[in-house]
Amino acid sequence: MQTSNWQEMLPPLDSMAEWEAFVKMFVANNKVTFSSLSPLFISVVKDMEAEKMELKLYNTMTQQKEVFTPINPGKVGLYVCGITAYDFSHIGHARAAVSFDVLYRYLKHLGYEVNFVRNFTDVDDKIIIRANENGEEPLELSNRFCEEYLVDMGALQCLLPTHQPRVSDHMDHIIDMIQKIIEKDCGYDVDGDVFFSVDKSPNYGKLSGQLLEHTRAGERVAVDSRKRNPADFALWKAVKPGEPSWESPWGRGRPGWHIECSAMSAHYLSPKFDIHGGGADLKFPHHENELAQTCAACEDGGVNYWLHNGHVTINNEKMAKSKKNFKTIREMTESYHPLALRHFLMSAHYRSPLSFSASQLDSSSEALYYVYQTLQDLNDALLPYREAMSEDTGKSEQTAEAKDIINKLKSEFEGKMLDDLNTAHILTGAYQDALKFINASIGKLKKMQKKQRMSLLVSLVEIEKAAREVLDVLGLLTTLSYAEILKEMKQKTLTRAGLSEEVISQKIEERIMARKNKEFEKSDEIRAELTVKGIALMDIGKETVWRPCFPLQANSSD
């Protein structure tokens, strides 16, 4: 039998179980032995799995999705532009951090060894201006906000990068690269200032699509009559009174903005590496200039995949400190759980703009609460059977339905992630089906025969493992227990509602009394009053409990 004939008969199958069923059917219908067929079956399955596991990333340079192939098999060099540290970071910064944390986590999930570098800009005009306003040293100010940023990243469950270099610690590398650029006749010194000559960069503008003739001085490019071309940009800035400075071959001064990333990426990775990430606003001029510098200094310099995340918008405008329309991470996590904020930041594809609103955060909070409450309910339901399960030691098998649910959950998750990290609606579909199965099964356990129950218990444990794995890869799993996370989320709900547990308990008692007195209208009013504030009263048996819910009249523009 020829391989081509075999492959022509293959239906579109989604799981190993379906492949096995097909092979058995083929063997029976064609009167061949399974052993003679199995090598071919294994080969086809391997080809199918290899195709399935191809990670595709949208490359800004080519403006298309490309199969990711690292320079060194099994290893990935990843550089992401970090913050300019002069203030608390806003949720636009958080989106970039979460987007590339998801990439970092998923690459590790696929088995790659990742060298992840994210820099801190701690020498910059904005830092100097803010420090002068505050009457403090620029490096002290930037160090303080670097540390505050790390606190925010920890709250958002962003893994620490392999390296977090700061500009002030890498002056030697920066100066060395500028010297190489000058030696290649791509840079020039004017009175202690050093500029990059864009006319010497034949591919300048290719990344951003910004034509050189359209780059006018004053539009994100500093005006300076000493430049050979108005689009030329600073590599080194001569010292000015009241500014931090370092010795260099061109006199005391400090680096321009763009050179830092070229120097630090080359130092911690190499002049040519796999992936460079950052916000869409960095494509021009920052990443365009960075690429030009690196290629000028190093003949083999460059980046294979350029990734850019979309902006967070508020009232249809990009959220930015310059527009004074921003919400800081610290401000938002005072009233929303950091995991809810992380979920919100992943709720749209990372390349798409993300519109901020309180109602979107409320939706994320409600969705995550349901996930953790379901997993907590499962833990409670499994507790009486833990000892029996430990004695079963693999004797019982999962149900066919559970296997199918797990296969679909994993297949859907991997399919979305492999397709350019599509986290939009990632916890819907098959994931929700898994949660529904858990909720439907919990009530059946006590009514089942021992053998059936053990099979269902094994199934529920495996479904929980699959559900946790997805949460872990997405960074939505912490070291806390489900109960501890739920408690924290309830506390954030009370903060938003401006209420306390004592007030809720009082309202519950008032409602109980109203129902006893058959004052059903008053009972309904109490429930409705709390629902508007995002608090749902639930009657479970003879007890009334409360859980967070989506506020019926949430302010969608806050």
N, C-alpha and C positions, 0 to 999 in steps of 0.2 A: 504494500500500500504506500502511495506517495504522500509526502508531507503536504503538498499543495492540495491534494484531494481532501485530506483531513481538515485543513484550515478552511476550505470552502464550505464545509458543513457546519462550522462552529456558529452557534447562536451568540447573541450579545450577552455573555454571562458576567455577573458582578461579584461572585464569591467563589472561594475554593470549594464549598459544599456543592454549588451548582456545577462546577467543573467535574467533580467526582461523580455526580449523578449522571452527567452527560456521558462520561467515559463508560460507566457501567451499562448504560443504555446502548451505546455504540457497540460494546463488546457483545451484548446479547443479540443485537439485530444483525451483526455482520459475522458472527460465528468465528471470532478470533479470541485468542487468550489475552487476558489482561497483562500478563508478563511481557508479551511481545509488543504490547502497545505502550506500556508504561514509560520507556525511555523517551518516546515521542511526546507523550503527554507531559512529562516533566519539562522537556525542552520548550514546548509551547507555553506552559504555565510560566516558566522563567522569563520568556520573551514578554508575556503579558504583564508580569509583575514589574519588569524593568521599565516598560513603557508607562505603566501606571505611576511609578515612583519618580518620574522626571519632573523636577521642579522648574517651573517657568516663571521668569521675572520680567517685568516691563522695563526695558532699558531706555532711559531718556535719550541717550545718544542716537539710537537707531529708531526710536519711536515705535517699538513693537515688542511683543513678548518673545523671549528667547529661552531656550533650554539652558539652565544653569550648568556650566562645566567649569569647575575650579582649575586654576593654573596648576596646582599641585593636588593630585588625587587624594581625597579624604581630608584635605585641609582647606580652610577658607580664611582669607584676609579681609576684614571688614572695618571700614573707617566711617564714622558718623560725626558730623559737625555738631559740637555741643553748644552751650550757651555762652553769651557774653555776660559775665557775672557782675552785675551792678544793682540788682533788685531781685525781689522774689519772682520766681518763674510763673508764667501764666499757662493756661491750659492749651494754648497753641504750642508751647514748648513741650508740654506733657504729651501732646499727640505725636510729635516727632519721636520722643523718647519711647513711648509705648509701641509705636509702629515698628521701630527697629529692634526693640526688645522682643517683639513677636518673631521677627526674622531671626534674631540670634537664637531664641529658644527653639524655633522650628529646625534650623540648621543642625543644632545639637540633637534634636529629636531624630533627625535623619541619619545621625551617626557621624557628622563632621566634627573635626577638631577646629574650633573657631578662635582666631586671634582677633578680638574685638577691641578697637581703639575708639574712644570718644573723648575729644579734647575739651578743655576749659580755656576760653579766651579771658585772660586776667590782665591783659595790657591793651587798652583801647581808649579812644576818645571819650566814649560814653562813661566809662569807669572814671576817667580823670575828671570829667565835668561833675559827676555825682559826688566824688570824693571831695572836691573843692567846695561844693555846696554844703557838705556835711562837716567839713573841717577835719578830715581824716586822711591818712595815707592811702593812695590808690590800691596798693597791694593788700593792705589790711581790709579794705572794703571788699575787694574781689574775693579774698580768701573767705570772708564771712559768708558771702552769697554762694560760693562754691559749696560750702558745708551745708547751707540751707537747701540747696538743690539736691544734695545727696539724701537729706531727710525726706524730701518730697518723693524722690525716686524709690526709696525704701517703702514708703507708704503705698506707692503704686505698684509694688511688687516687680519693679524693673531690676533685673539681675545686674550686678556690678560688671562693667566691662573688664577685659583683661588688663587694659592700660587706660589711665585717665590723665594724660599729660597736660601740663599748663605751659603757656607761652613763656612765662618768666623763668622756667627751668630749662628752656631749650634755646637760649640765645646763640650758643655756639653752633648748633645745627642750622639755625636760621641764617646766621651770618655766612656760614660755609656755603649754603645753597645760593645765596645772593651773589657771592663771589663767582660761583660756577656760571651763573646766568650772565654776569658781566664778561667773564672770559669767553663765553660763546657769542659775545656781541649782541646779546638780547636785552641788556640792561645798561643804564648810563647814570653817572653821578653828576648832579648839579648842585654845587654849594652844600654838600653834605646830605642832600636828599638823593635817593636812588630810585629811578623809575624803570618800569618794564616797558620795552618797546613792542607794542602790539603788531607793528608792521613786520616784525621778524617772526611772527607766529602765523604760518600759512593757513592753519586750520582754526584760527581764532573766530569764535562765533558758531562753530559747528554744534556744540552741545546745546546751547540756548536758542539757536536759530536767530541770534542777534547779529545783523549785518554790521560790519565795521563802519561803513559809511553812515549808518543810522545812529551810531554811538556818539552823542553830542556832549560836550563838557557841560557840567551842571546838572545832568540827569543821571544821578547815582555815580557820576565820575567827577572828581574834584577839578575845579577850574584852576589852571596854572599856565601862564604864558611861557614858562620855561620848558614845557613839554614839547617833544618833537611831533607828537600827534596828540590831539586833545583827549583821545581814549587811553593814552598811557597811564599806568597806575603806579602807586607808591609801593616800593619794596622796603624802603628804609626812610624814616622821617628824622630829619635833623632835630637836635634837642631844642626845646623851648622852655622858658622859665616856668617853674612849678610843675614840670612833668617828670616822671621817672625816665631814666636814660641809662644806656649801656655803651661801653666802648666798642668801636668798630673801625674798620679800615677807612671809613668815610667820616670819622669823628663820632662824638657821642650822639646817641639818638635811640630810637625804638623802631620795631618793625611795623610795616604796613599790615593791614588786616589779613590779606590773602596768603602771604608767604608762610604763615605759621602752620597751616594745614598741609601744605606741600612738604615742608621740612619734617613735621612730626609723623606724617603717614609714611614717608620714605624711611624714617628712622625706625619706627616700630613694626612696619610691614616690609615694604621695599618700594622702589620707585614705581613699579608696576604691581598692582594687586587686584583682587577680585571685585569687591563691591564697595562703592562709595555712596553714602546716604546723606540725606538732609531734607529740609523743607523746600517746597517748590520755589519760594522766594530767593533761595540761594543759587538757583541755576545761573542767574546773571545778577551782579557781576562775579560773585564769589567763586562759584565752581568753574566758571569759564576761565577766570584768571588763574585759579589754582591749577587747572589742567595745563594752561599755557606755560606757567612757571616750571612745573614738574618736567614737562616735555623739553623745555629749553635747557634745564640743568642736567637732565639725564636722557640720553638717547633712547633708552628702552622704557622710559616712563609712560604711565598711563593707567587707566582704569578700565576693566572689562565690562562692568555693569554699573550704570548710574541709576540710583533709585531716589525718587523724590515723593514725599508725602504731601497731601493737599492741606490747605489752610483750614483752621477753625474760623468760622464766620459768626458774627453777631449782628443782627439787623442788616443782613446782606453785605456787611463789610468785613474785611479781614481783621481778625482780632490782633491788635498790636499795641505795644506800649506807646508808640509815637501817636497813635490815634486816641489814646486814653480810653479805650473801650474794652479793656481786658479784665478777665477774672483770674486771679491767682490760684494756683493749685492749693495753697494753704487756705485760702478763703473758701474754696469749694468743699474741701475735705472737713471743714468745720461742721457742715450740715449734711454732707453726703458721705457715705462710706467710700474710702479710696477704691475699693473693688468695683463699686457702682460707677465711679468716674472712669476707671479703666475700661469697663464694659462699654460705656458710652463712647469712649474714644475709638473703640474697635467696631462700633455699630455700623459704620460705613466703610467701603473699601478704602484702604490707606491712601490711594491716589486721588480720591474724590474729596471735594470740599465737605466739611462737616459743620452743619448749622447748630450752634449752641442754643439751648433753651432749657429752662428748668423742667419742663414737661418731658424732654428727652431723658434727662437724668432720672426723673421719677420712674420712667418706663424701665430704664436699666436697673434701677434699684429694685423694682418689683420683680423683674425677670430673674435677677440673681437670688432674691429672697426665696422665690419658688424653688429654684434649683437646690439651695442649701437646706430648705425645709424638707424637701422630698428625701434628700440623702440622710438628714437627721431622723426623719420618720422611719426610714429603712433601718438605720442603726438601732433604733429603739425596738423595732419589730424583730430584728435578728438576735437581740440580746438573750432571750430565753433559750435559744437553740445553739448558742456558740459551742457549748461543751459537746453536744451531740454531733455538731459539724466537725469538730476537731477529731472525734473518734471515727468519723466516716472515712477519712483519709483517702479520698479520691474514688471511692466505690460508686458514688452516684454521679450521673452525668447531667449536663445541662439539657433543658428541653429544646426541642427543635425551634420553637418560637423564640426562645432566648438567644440561641445561636444566630438566628436570622436578624434579630434586633441588633446584636453586637456587630455583626458583619456590616449591616447597613449603616450603623452609627460610625464605624471606623472608615468605611468606604466613602461616605459623604464628607466626613471631616477631612480626610486626606485629599479627596478630590478638590475641595475648596481651597485648602492650603497650598496644594501643589500648583494651583492655577493663580499664581501671582498673589499668594497670601490673602485670599478673599475671606476676610473675617465677617463680612456683612451677614447678618442673620445666622451666625455660626452655631448658636445654641437653639436653633429652631429645627423643624423637620425631623430627621431621625433621632436627634438628641431629645426632643420633646416626646417622641414615641417611646424612648427608653424610660423617661421619667413617668409617663402615663402607665407603662407596664409595671413599674415599681409600685406606684400608688394603687393600681388595680390588684396587685398580687398580695400586698400587705394584709388586706382583710381576709384573704383566702387561707392563710397559713394554718390557723387554728382549726379549720374545718376539714383539712385534708388528712388522708391516710399517711402513715409515717414515710413510706417509700416515695410517694408522690411529693410529699412535703420536702423531703431531703433533696430531691431533684430540683424543686423550685428554689430552695434555699441556695443551692450551688449556683443556680442560674442568676439569682439576685446578686450574689457576691461578685460574679463575673461581670454583670452589667454595671455594678458600682465601680469596679476597677476600670472599665472602659470609659465610664463617665468622668472619673477622676483624672484619667490620663489626658483627656481633652482639656479639662480645666487646667491641668498642670502646664501643658504646652502653651495655653493661652495666657498663663500667668494669673489665673483666677483662683488659684489654690494657695493657701497660706499654711503656716505651721500650726495655726489655731484649729481647734475642733470645730465641727459644724455648729455646735451649740454656742460656742464663743463668738463665731462670726455672726450668727443670728442675733445674739444679744447686742453686739456692736451696731448692727444694722437697725435694730429696734430703737436704740438710743439716738441714732442719727435722725430717725423718723420723729421722735419726740422733740428733738432740737428744732427741726423744721416746723413742727406744729406748734411750738411754744408751750408744750404741755409737759407734765411729769407723770410718772407711774402712779403717784398718789391721786392725781386728778382723774386719770383714766379709771382707776379702781372705783373712785367715787361715782363716775358716770355709769360704770357697769352696775353698781349697786342701785343707783337711781332707776336704771332701766329695768332691773329685776323687780324692784318694788312696783314700778308702773305696770309691768306685765301681770304681777300678782293681783293688782287692783283693777285689771282689765282696762288700763289706760293705754290702749295700743297706739293711739296717735302720738302720745308723749314718748312711748317706747321707740317708735319709728323716728321721731324727731331727734332723739339722742343719738341713735345710730347714724342718721343722715348728717348730723352736725359733726360727728367724728370722721365720717367717710370723706367729707369735704377737706379735712385736714390730713388725709392719707392714713387714717386708722380705721381698720375694719374690725367690727365685733363679730365673733363667730361663736355660735352655740354648739358645743360639743358635749353630747349627753346632757348632764345636769349642770355643766360648767360653762361659763362664758369667758372666752379668752380674746385677746386682740392681736392682730398682725398688721404689718405695714401693707398698704395698698396704694394704687394710683389715685391721687387726689382728684375728685370729680371736677373741681374748678381750679386746677393748677394754673398758675400764671405762666403762659408759654413764652413770654418775652423777657423774663427776668434774667 
